[in-house]
Amino acid sequence: MEPMTISQEYKRWLNKATADQDIVNELKSMREDDIEDAFYRDLAFGTGGLRGVIGAGTNRMNIYTVAKASQGLSDYVKKNFSDNKWKIAVSFDSRIKSDLFAQVASGVFAANGIQVSIYKELMPTPCLSYAVRALDCAAGIMVTASHNPSKYNGYKVYGADGCQITTEAAAAILAEIEKLDIFDDVNNESFEQGIAEGKISYISNDVYTLFVEEVKKQSVLFGDEINKDVSIVYSPLNGTGLKPVLRTLKESGYTNITVVKEQEQPDGTFSTCPYPNPEIKEAMALGMEYAAKCNADLLLATDPDCDRVGIAVKNDGGEYVLLSGNETGMLLLDYICLQRTKHGKMPDDPVLVKTIVTIDMTERIAAKYGVRTVNVLTGFKFIGEQIGFLEKQGKENSYIFGFEESYGYLSGGYVRDKDAVDGAFLICEMFAYYKTRGVSLLDKLNELYKEFGYCLNTLHSFTFEGSAGFEKMQNIMAKFHEGVDEIGPKKVLTTLDYSKGLDGLPKSDVLKYLLDDNCSVVVRPSGTEPKLKTYISISAKDKEIAAEMEQKVVEALKVYFA
């Protein structure tokens, strides 16, 4: 937009955006730089739906951008589904204004003649995926910004299959959204009116109970005895995980659980974990303090929308060690395969689905057990999509596990997104199984490294805020697309450019460089945040050599991001 157009849009908001006093106050106090950043573009809508800073403007999460997106989704549903399928499921997390945004969206859907089913209280993302399928909905929305800092919120859109929407569906919904004026073209009615008229109804507790039962069915003990009296510390990081995780674990016999008090109840400010992401040490710090005080065996933490889970365990010296998503995923895969093989429960054509940035060592573990690996683009929706493909072939039971390095796991087809309730349940079962036999998870991990070779995978993100940052990100990716011959001391042997649609996958702006000595680097823009992400995989003789080489590769990459 030209500055004058931005100015005009800002003045229009001053006149028309009067329904939320927080927006009114912010608009009145905006400076010139604030106005430009808030109005220089519409908040991006893609396969991850919407995600942005909460506030006033077209480039912010607020009741107007949420309503406009909901109108576009309504129009899409009515064009693409028969009227008996005009149903949308809604859930929300603990973030600031999540409940408000969920109600606003529900009011828009109801005003468009769509039946709305909404959870009465905050519920995890996997519960939304489950409800879409259980209630035979055309779509679903989850109001969340997942693991982002508290200033963010978002709006994930799900298809009738329970997966986050595909590239094609996102483009079609975006086309509908772009036809709309944010103030003049949105149908709306109040949430209370929708409830009173029966257009909006609360999702039955039976649906939630069925979800929990499906998670419990993911056990792979098949009659093996284990001692479930392991000492567990759990943190929901002030999000949605508290009730479903505790219910699932306790009903399964894990009762020795201490919850991190400061992070127990829903709190969108995340005051004790400003970046509530179990991938990072700072978010796990308070839980680790609790674990040390309790002398706990295992620490679990789920992110605010409870689709990611991180863990820490004690080493031989009694210190708590965080495991990466890749390490936990490899342990779970090996455990599931071990148990299924031992009890004759492996399907005829067992399938593991992982993303292209997830540790390649996983494929070697899978091959040991005769499990076929399917690699997909980053984003768990592509894993969910593969379950759907198997289901259409009558082979849904062939899917035994799927995971991504960013702490997302799923062992069954009952939902089509990563599920930290399932992840927490399986981790506790695996931990108890090995502990009963005198084996720690670190022992087991070292066994895998000894058998398959050491592999270090790391993620480094580079943030680019605002309009200038957006342009810089595009320029950096353009440089990478021009070609890279070496990254630090490693030569590039092959460049995989997924923007051309490799291996039958959708086109995506992702580059994977296969380096010598079985190493690799992946570069991609985040689909939901103003970040460029690099995934580095280093194979080496041992951890120290791998860490030293990884640092050299990181330093070489930093030149591109300067």
C-alpha positions as CSV (number, residue, x, y, z in Angstrom):
1,M,0.0,0.0,0.0
2,E,1.0,3.6,-0.6
3,P,1.4,5.7,2.6
4,M,-1.8,7.6,1.8
5,T,-3.8,4.4,1.4
6,I,-2.5,3.2,4.7
7,S,-3.5,6.6,6.2
8,Q,-7.0,6.3,4.7
9,E,-7.4,2.8,6.0
10,Y,-6.3,3.9,9.5
11,K,-8.9,6.7,9.5
12,R,-11.6,4.3,8.4
13,W,-10.7,2.0,11.3
14,L,-10.9,5.0,13.6
15,N,-14.5,5.6,12.4
16,K,-15.7,2.0,12.2
17,A,-13.7,-0.2,14.6
18,T,-15.7,0.7,17.7
19,A,-16.9,-2.6,19.0
20,D,-13.8,-3.5,21.0
21,Q,-12.6,-0.8,23.4
22,D,-9.1,-2.2,23.4
23,I,-8.9,-1.5,19.6
24,V,-10.4,1.9,20.0
25,N,-7.8,2.9,22.6
26,E,-4.9,1.5,20.6
27,L,-6.0,3.2,17.4
28,K,-6.1,6.6,19.2
29,S,-2.6,6.2,20.6
30,M,-0.9,4.9,17.4
31,R,2.3,6.7,16.1
32,E,3.2,6.8,12.4
33,D,5.5,3.7,12.6
34,D,2.8,1.8,14.5
35,I,0.2,2.7,11.8
36,E,2.4,1.5,9.0
37,D,3.2,-1.9,10.5
38,A,-0.5,-2.4,11.5
39,F,-1.9,-1.6,8.1
40,Y,0.8,-2.2,5.4
41,R,-0.8,-5.5,4.5
42,D,-3.6,-7.9,5.5
43,L,-2.7,-10.5,8.0
44,A,-1.4,-13.5,5.9
45,F,-3.8,-16.4,5.5
46,G,-2.3,-19.8,4.5
47,T,-2.3,-23.5,5.4
48,G,-1.6,-22.4,9.0
49,G,-4.6,-20.1,8.9
50,L,-4.0,-16.7,10.6
51,R,-1.3,-15.9,13.1
52,G,-0.2,-12.5,14.3
53,V,0.2,-10.0,17.1
54,I,-3.0,-9.1,18.9
55,G,-4.0,-5.6,18.2
56,A,-5.6,-3.0,15.9
57,G,-5.1,-3.1,12.1
58,T,-5.4,-5.3,9.1
59,N,-2.1,-6.9,9.9
60,R,-3.1,-7.9,13.5
61,M,-5.3,-10.5,15.2
62,N,-8.5,-8.8,16.3
63,I,-12.3,-9.3,16.1
64,Y,-12.4,-7.8,12.7
65,T,-9.7,-9.8,11.0
66,V,-11.1,-12.9,12.7
67,A,-14.6,-12.1,11.5
68,K,-13.5,-11.4,7.9
69,A,-11.6,-14.8,7.8
70,S,-14.7,-16.5,9.2
71,Q,-16.9,-14.9,6.5
72,G,-14.5,-16.2,3.9
73,L,-14.5,-19.7,5.4
74,S,-18.3,-19.6,5.6
75,D,-18.5,-18.7,1.9
76,Y,-16.0,-21.5,1.0
77,V,-18.0,-24.1,3.0
78,K,-21.3,-23.1,1.4
79,K,-19.8,-23.3,-2.1
80,N,-18.1,-26.6,-1.6
81,F,-20.4,-28.7,0.6
82,S,-24.0,-29.7,0.5
83,D,-26.2,-27.9,3.0
84,N,-26.5,-31.0,5.3
85,K,-22.7,-30.7,5.8
86,W,-22.8,-27.0,6.7
87,K,-21.3,-27.6,10.2
88,I,-18.1,-26.1,11.7
89,A,-16.4,-27.2,15.0
90,V,-14.7,-24.6,17.2
91,S,-12.2,-24.8,20.0
92,F,-9.8,-22.3,21.7
93,D,-6.9,-22.2,24.0
94,S,-5.8,-20.0,27.0
95,R,-4.4,-17.1,25.0
96,I,-5.5,-13.5,25.4
97,K,-8.8,-13.0,23.6
98,S,-9.0,-16.6,22.4
99,D,-12.5,-17.1,23.9
100,L,-13.6,-13.8,22.4
101,F,-12.2,-14.7,18.9
102,A,-13.9,-18.1,19.1
103,Q,-17.2,-16.5,20.0
104,V,-16.9,-13.9,17.2
105,A,-16.1,-16.6,14.6
106,S,-19.0,-18.7,15.9
107,G,-21.4,-15.7,15.5
108,V,-20.2,-15.2,11.9
109,F,-20.7,-18.8,11.0
110,A,-24.2,-18.8,12.6
111,A,-25.2,-15.7,10.7
112,N,-24.3,-17.5,7.5
113,G,-26.6,-20.4,8.2
114,I,-23.8,-22.8,9.4
115,Q,-24.4,-25.0,12.4
116,V,-21.6,-24.4,15.0
117,S,-20.4,-26.9,17.6
118,I,-18.1,-25.3,20.2
119,Y,-16.3,-26.7,23.3
120,K,-17.7,-25.1,26.4
121,E,-14.2,-24.6,27.8
122,L,-10.7,-24.4,26.3
123,M,-9.6,-27.6,24.7
124,P,-6.4,-28.8,22.9
125,T,-5.9,-28.7,19.2
126,P,-6.2,-32.5,18.8
127,C,-9.6,-32.4,20.5
128,L,-10.7,-30.0,17.7
129,S,-9.4,-32.3,15.1
130,Y,-11.3,-35.2,16.7
131,A,-14.5,-33.2,17.0
132,V,-14.5,-32.3,13.2
133,R,-14.5,-36.0,12.4
134,A,-16.8,-37.2,15.2
135,L,-19.4,-34.5,14.4
136,D,-19.1,-34.9,10.6
137,C,-18.2,-31.2,10.1
138,A,-17.2,-29.5,6.8
139,A,-14.5,-27.6,8.7
140,G,-13.1,-26.6,12.1
141,I,-11.2,-23.8,13.6
142,M,-8.8,-23.7,16.6
143,V,-8.1,-20.3,18.1
144,T,-4.5,-20.5,19.1
145,A,-1.0,-19.3,18.3
146,S,0.4,-22.6,19.5
147,H,3.8,-22.0,21.3
148,N,4.3,-18.3,20.3
149,P,4.8,-15.5,22.9
150,S,1.8,-14.0,24.6
151,K,1.4,-11.1,22.3
152,Y,0.4,-13.5,19.5
153,N,-2.8,-15.3,18.7
154,G,-4.0,-17.2,15.7
155,Y,-6.7,-19.1,13.9
156,K,-6.0,-22.6,12.5
157,V,-8.5,-24.0,9.9
158,Y,-9.2,-27.7,9.6
159,G,-10.8,-29.6,6.7
160,A,-13.5,-32.2,6.9
161,D,-10.8,-34.9,7.3
162,G,-9.6,-33.4,10.5
163,C,-6.3,-32.2,9.0
164,Q,-5.2,-28.6,8.8
165,I,-6.2,-27.3,5.4
166,T,-4.2,-28.1,2.3
167,T,-2.5,-25.5,0.0
168,E,-5.4,-25.7,-2.4
169,A,-8.1,-25.2,0.2
170,A,-6.1,-22.3,1.8
171,A,-5.9,-20.6,-1.6
172,A,-9.6,-21.1,-2.2
173,I,-10.5,-19.7,1.2
174,L,-8.1,-16.8,0.8
175,A,-9.8,-16.0,-2.6
176,E,-13.1,-15.8,-0.7
177,I,-11.6,-13.6,2.1
178,E,-10.0,-11.2,-0.5
179,K,-13.4,-10.5,-2.0
180,L,-14.6,-9.0,1.3
181,D,-14.6,-5.6,2.8
182,I,-13.6,-6.1,6.5
183,F,-16.5,-3.9,7.7
184,D,-19.2,-4.0,5.1
185,D,-19.3,-7.6,3.8
186,V,-19.3,-9.6,7.0
187,N,-22.5,-11.2,8.3
188,N,-22.6,-11.4,12.0
189,E,-24.8,-12.1,15.0
190,S,-23.9,-12.3,18.7
191,F,-22.7,-15.5,20.3
192,E,-25.5,-15.3,22.8
193,Q,-28.1,-15.0,20.0
194,G,-26.7,-18.0,18.2
195,I,-26.9,-20.1,21.4
196,A,-30.5,-18.9,22.1
197,E,-31.6,-19.8,18.5
198,G,-29.8,-23.1,18.5
199,K,-27.5,-22.2,15.7
200,I,-24.5,-22.6,18.1
201,S,-24.4,-25.5,20.5
202,Y,-21.8,-26.8,23.0
203,I,-19.9,-30.0,22.2
204,S,-21.1,-32.9,24.4
205,N,-18.7,-34.2,27.1
206,D,-19.2,-37.6,25.4
207,V,-17.1,-36.4,22.5
208,Y,-14.3,-35.4,24.9
209,T,-14.6,-38.8,26.7
210,L,-14.4,-40.7,23.4
211,F,-11.2,-38.7,22.5
212,V,-9.6,-39.8,25.8
213,E,-10.6,-43.4,25.2
214,E,-9.0,-43.3,21.8
215,V,-5.8,-42.0,23.3
216,K,-5.8,-44.8,25.9
217,K,-6.2,-47.4,23.1
218,Q,-2.8,-46.3,21.7
219,S,-1.0,-48.4,24.4
220,V,1.3,-51.0,22.9
221,L,1.9,-53.0,26.1
222,F,-0.4,-55.8,24.8
223,G,-0.5,-57.3,28.3
224,D,3.1,-56.7,29.4
225,E,3.3,-55.8,33.1
226,I,4.9,-52.5,34.1
227,N,5.3,-50.5,37.3
228,K,3.3,-47.4,36.8
229,D,4.3,-45.8,40.1
230,V,6.8,-43.5,38.4
231,S,7.2,-40.0,39.7
232,I,6.1,-37.5,37.1
233,V,6.2,-33.7,37.1
234,Y,3.9,-32.2,34.5
235,S,3.4,-28.6,33.3
236,P,0.7,-27.6,30.9
237,L,2.6,-24.2,30.5
238,N,-0.6,-22.4,31.4
239,G,-2.4,-23.9,28.4
240,T,-5.1,-26.5,27.6
241,G,-3.3,-29.7,28.6
242,L,-4.1,-29.9,32.3
243,K,-7.4,-31.7,32.2
244,P,-7.0,-34.1,29.3
245,V,-3.4,-35.1,30.1
246,L,-4.1,-35.7,33.8
247,R,-7.3,-37.5,33.0
248,T,-5.7,-39.8,30.5
249,L,-2.7,-40.6,32.7
250,K,-4.6,-41.1,35.9
251,E,-7.3,-43.4,34.2
252,S,-4.3,-45.4,32.9
253,G,-2.8,-45.9,36.3
254,Y,-0.2,-43.1,36.5
255,T,-1.2,-41.4,39.7
256,N,2.2,-40.2,41.1
257,I,2.0,-36.8,39.3
258,T,3.0,-33.4,40.5
259,V,1.8,-30.4,38.5
260,V,3.9,-27.2,38.3
261,K,1.7,-24.9,40.3
262,E,2.7,-21.6,38.6
263,Q,1.9,-23.1,35.2
264,E,-1.1,-25.1,36.1
265,Q,-4.1,-22.8,35.3
266,P,-4.8,-21.2,32.0
267,D,-3.0,-17.8,31.7
268,G,-2.5,-16.1,28.4
269,T,0.3,-13.9,29.8
270,F,2.6,-16.9,30.4
271,S,4.3,-15.0,33.1
272,T,6.7,-17.8,34.1
273,C,7.4,-19.0,30.6
274,P,7.4,-16.0,28.2
275,Y,8.0,-18.2,25.2
276,P,5.8,-21.2,26.1
277,N,7.4,-23.7,23.8
278,P,8.7,-27.1,25.2
279,E,11.4,-27.0,22.5
280,I,13.3,-24.4,24.5
281,K,15.1,-24.7,27.8
282,E,13.7,-21.6,29.3
283,A,10.1,-22.9,29.0
284,M,11.1,-26.1,30.8
285,A,13.2,-24.4,33.5
286,L,10.5,-24.2,36.2
287,G,9.5,-27.8,35.6
288,M,13.1,-28.9,35.9
289,E,13.3,-27.1,39.3
290,Y,10.1,-29.0,40.4
291,A,11.6,-32.2,39.2
292,A,14.7,-31.7,41.2
293,K,12.8,-30.9,44.3
294,C,10.5,-33.9,43.9
295,N,13.4,-36.2,42.7
296,A,11.0,-37.0,39.9
297,D,11.7,-39.7,37.3
298,L,10.2,-37.8,34.4
299,L,9.3,-34.3,33.5
300,L,6.6,-33.6,30.9
301,A,5.5,-30.2,29.5
302,T,2.9,-29.5,26.8
303,D,2.5,-26.3,24.8
304,P,-0.5,-24.0,25.2
305,D,-2.7,-25.8,22.6
306,C,-1.3,-29.2,23.7
307,D,-0.1,-30.5,20.4
308,R,3.6,-30.6,21.4
309,V,5.2,-32.3,24.3
310,G,8.8,-32.0,25.7
311,I,10.5,-34.2,28.3
312,A,13.5,-34.3,30.6
313,V,15.0,-37.3,32.4
314,K,17.8,-37.9,34.9
315,N,21.3,-38.9,33.8
316,D,23.6,-41.1,35.8
317,G,24.8,-38.0,37.8
318,G,21.2,-37.2,38.9
319,E,21.0,-34.1,36.7
320,Y,18.0,-33.5,34.4
321,V,18.6,-33.7,30.7
322,L,16.2,-32.4,28.1
323,L,15.6,-34.6,25.1
324,S,15.1,-33.1,21.7
325,G,12.0,-33.8,19.6
326,N,14.1,-36.0,17.3
327,E,15.4,-38.1,20.2
328,T,12.0,-38.6,21.8
329,G,10.5,-39.4,18.4
330,M,13.2,-42.0,17.7
331,L,12.7,-43.6,21.2
332,L,9.0,-43.8,20.6
333,L,9.3,-45.3,17.2
334,D,11.7,-47.9,18.4
335,Y,9.5,-48.7,21.4
336,I,6.3,-49.0,19.3
337,C,8.1,-51.2,16.8
338,L,9.7,-53.3,19.5
339,Q,6.4,-54.0,21.2
340,R,4.4,-54.6,18.0
341,T,7.0,-57.0,16.8
342,K,7.3,-58.8,20.1
343,H,3.5,-59.4,20.4
344,G,2.9,-60.0,16.7
345,K,0.9,-56.8,16.3
346,M,2.8,-55.3,13.4
347,P,0.5,-54.7,10.3
348,D,1.4,-56.2,6.9
349,D,2.7,-53.0,5.5
350,P,3.7,-50.8,8.5
351,V,4.3,-47.1,7.7
352,L,6.2,-44.4,9.5
353,V,5.5,-40.8,8.3
354,K,7.9,-38.1,9.0
355,T,8.8,-34.6,7.7
356,I,11.8,-33.9,5.5
357,V,13.4,-31.9,8.3
358,T,13.0,-34.7,10.9
359,I,16.2,-36.7,11.7
360,D,17.1,-39.1,8.9
361,M,18.4,-41.6,11.4
362,T,14.7,-42.5,12.0
363,E,14.6,-44.2,8.6
364,R,17.4,-46.6,9.6
365,I,15.4,-47.5,12.8
366,A,12.3,-48.1,10.8
367,A,14.1,-50.2,8.2
368,K,15.3,-52.5,11.0
369,Y,11.7,-53.5,11.8
370,G,10.6,-53.6,8.2
371,V,8.7,-50.3,8.4
372,R,8.3,-48.2,5.3
373,T,9.1,-44.5,5.7
374,V,7.1,-41.8,3.9
375,N,8.7,-38.3,3.9
376,V,6.5,-35.3,3.7
377,L,6.8,-31.5,3.8
378,T,7.1,-29.7,7.1
379,G,3.7,-29.4,8.8
380,F,1.8,-32.2,10.5
381,K,-1.1,-31.7,8.1
382,F,1.0,-33.6,5.6
383,I,1.3,-36.5,8.0
384,G,-2.4,-36.4,8.6
385,E,-3.0,-36.4,4.9
386,Q,-1.0,-39.6,4.5
387,I,-3.2,-41.3,7.1
388,G,-6.1,-40.3,5.0
389,F,-4.5,-41.8,1.9
390,L,-4.0,-45.1,3.7
391,E,-7.6,-44.9,5.0
392,K,-8.9,-44.6,1.4
393,Q,-6.9,-47.7,0.5
394,G,-8.5,-49.6,3.4
395,K,-5.0,-49.6,5.1
396,E,-5.4,-47.1,7.9
397,N,-4.0,-49.6,10.4
398,S,-0.7,-49.7,8.4
399,Y,0.1,-46.3,10.0
400,I,1.9,-47.0,13.2
401,F,3.6,-43.6,14.0
402,G,4.2,-40.2,12.7
403,F,6.4,-37.4,14.1
404,E,8.2,-34.2,13.4
405,E,11.3,-32.8,15.0
406,S,9.3,-29.9,16.6
407,Y,8.0,-32.2,19.4
408,G,4.8,-33.4,17.6
409,Y,3.8,-37.1,17.7
410,L,0.8,-39.2,16.8
411,S,0.4,-43.0,16.9
412,G,-3.1,-43.5,15.6
413,G,-5.6,-42.2,13.0
414,Y,-8.3,-41.1,15.5
415,V,-7.1,-37.5,14.9
416,R,-5.2,-36.0,12.0
417,D,-2.9,-33.6,13.8
418,K,-0.1,-34.0,16.3
419,D,-1.4,-34.9,19.8
420,A,0.5,-34.1,23.0
421,V,-2.1,-36.0,25.0
422,D,-1.2,-39.1,23.1
423,G,2.5,-38.2,23.2
424,A,2.5,-37.7,27.0
425,F,0.6,-41.0,27.4
426,L,3.0,-43.0,25.2
427,I,6.1,-41.4,26.8
428,C,5.0,-42.3,30.3
429,E,4.2,-45.9,29.1
430,M,7.6,-46.2,27.4
431,F,9.4,-44.7,30.4
432,A,7.7,-47.1,32.8
433,Y,8.3,-50.1,30.6
434,Y,12.0,-49.5,30.4
435,K,12.4,-48.5,34.1
436,T,10.6,-51.7,35.2
437,R,13.4,-53.5,33.3
438,G,16.2,-51.3,34.8
439,V,16.8,-49.3,31.6
440,S,16.8,-45.5,31.4
441,L,15.7,-43.6,28.3
442,L,19.2,-42.2,28.0
443,D,20.6,-45.8,28.1
444,K,18.2,-46.7,25.3
445,L,19.0,-43.6,23.3
446,N,22.7,-44.4,23.5
447,E,22.0,-48.0,22.4
448,L,20.3,-46.5,19.3
449,Y,23.3,-44.3,18.6
450,K,25.7,-47.2,19.0
451,E,23.6,-49.3,16.6
452,F,22.9,-46.7,13.9
453,G,25.7,-44.0,14.4
454,Y,25.6,-40.6,16.1
455,C,23.5,-37.9,14.5
456,L,23.1,-34.3,15.7
457,N,20.1,-32.3,14.4
458,T,19.6,-28.7,15.4
459,L,17.3,-25.9,14.5
460,H,18.3,-22.2,14.1
461,S,15.7,-19.5,13.5
462,F,16.3,-16.0,12.2
463,T,13.6,-13.4,12.9
464,F,12.6,-10.6,10.6
465,E,9.9,-8.4,11.9
466,G,7.7,-5.8,10.0
467,S,7.5,-4.9,6.3
468,A,11.3,-4.4,6.0
469,G,11.9,-7.8,7.5
470,F,9.5,-9.5,5.2
471,E,11.3,-8.1,2.2
472,K,14.7,-9.1,3.6
473,M,13.4,-12.7,4.1
474,Q,12.4,-12.8,0.4
475,N,15.8,-11.6,-0.7
476,I,17.7,-14.1,1.5
477,M,15.6,-17.0,0.0
478,A,16.3,-15.7,-3.5
479,K,20.1,-15.9,-2.7
480,F,19.8,-19.5,-1.6
481,H,17.8,-20.3,-4.8
482,E,20.7,-18.9,-6.9
483,G,22.8,-21.9,-5.8
484,V,25.2,-22.9,-3.0
485,D,28.4,-24.9,-3.6
486,E,29.5,-25.3,0.0
487,I,28.3,-24.5,3.6
488,G,31.4,-24.0,5.8
489,P,33.7,-27.0,5.5
490,K,31.0,-29.2,3.9
491,K,30.5,-29.5,0.1
492,V,27.0,-29.5,-1.3
493,L,26.5,-32.7,-3.2
494,T,22.9,-32.3,-4.2
495,T,20.3,-29.5,-3.9
496,L,16.7,-30.5,-3.4
497,D,14.4,-27.6,-4.4
498,Y,10.9,-28.4,-3.2
499,S,9.5,-25.3,-4.8
500,K,9.5,-27.4,-8.0
501,G,7.2,-30.1,-6.4
502,L,9.7,-33.0,-5.7
503,D,8.6,-36.6,-5.0
504,G,5.0,-35.8,-5.7
505,L,4.8,-33.3,-2.8
506,P,3.1,-29.9,-3.2
507,K,5.3,-27.1,-4.2
508,S,6.9,-25.4,-1.2
509,D,9.6,-22.8,-0.8
510,V,12.0,-25.2,0.9
511,L,15.6,-26.1,0.0
512,K,17.5,-29.1,1.3
513,Y,21.2,-29.3,0.7
514,L,22.7,-32.8,0.9
515,L,26.3,-32.4,2.1
516,D,29.2,-34.8,2.2
517,D,29.7,-37.2,5.1
518,N,25.9,-37.8,5.3
519,C,25.1,-34.3,6.5
520,S,22.4,-32.0,5.4
521,V,20.9,-28.4,5.8
522,V,17.3,-27.4,5.2
523,V,16.3,-23.8,4.7
524,R,12.7,-22.6,4.7
525,P,10.5,-19.6,5.7
526,S,8.1,-20.3,8.6
527,G,4.5,-20.6,7.5
528,T,3.2,-18.9,10.6
529,E,6.0,-16.6,12.0
530,P,8.3,-13.9,10.6
531,K,11.2,-16.3,10.6
532,L,13.6,-18.2,8.4
533,K,14.4,-21.6,9.8
534,T,17.5,-23.7,9.2
535,Y,17.6,-27.4,10.1
536,I,21.1,-28.8,10.4
537,S,21.9,-32.6,10.4
538,I,25.5,-33.7,11.2
539,S,26.5,-37.3,11.2
540,A,29.9,-38.0,13.0
541,K,31.8,-40.5,15.0
542,D,30.7,-39.0,18.3
543,K,28.8,-36.1,19.9
544,E,31.8,-33.8,20.4
545,I,32.9,-34.1,16.8
546,A,29.4,-33.5,15.6
547,A,28.9,-30.5,17.8
548,E,32.2,-28.9,16.6
549,M,31.2,-29.4,12.9
550,E,27.7,-28.1,13.5
551,Q,29.1,-24.8,14.8
552,K,31.2,-24.4,11.7
553,V,28.1,-24.9,9.5
554,V,26.1,-22.5,11.7
555,E,28.7,-19.8,11.3
556,A,28.8,-20.2,7.6
557,L,25.0,-19.9,7.4
558,K,25.0,-16.7,9.4
559,V,26.7,-14.9,6.6
560,Y,23.5,-15.4,4.5
561,F,21.3,-13.9,7.2
562,A,23.4,-10.9,8.1
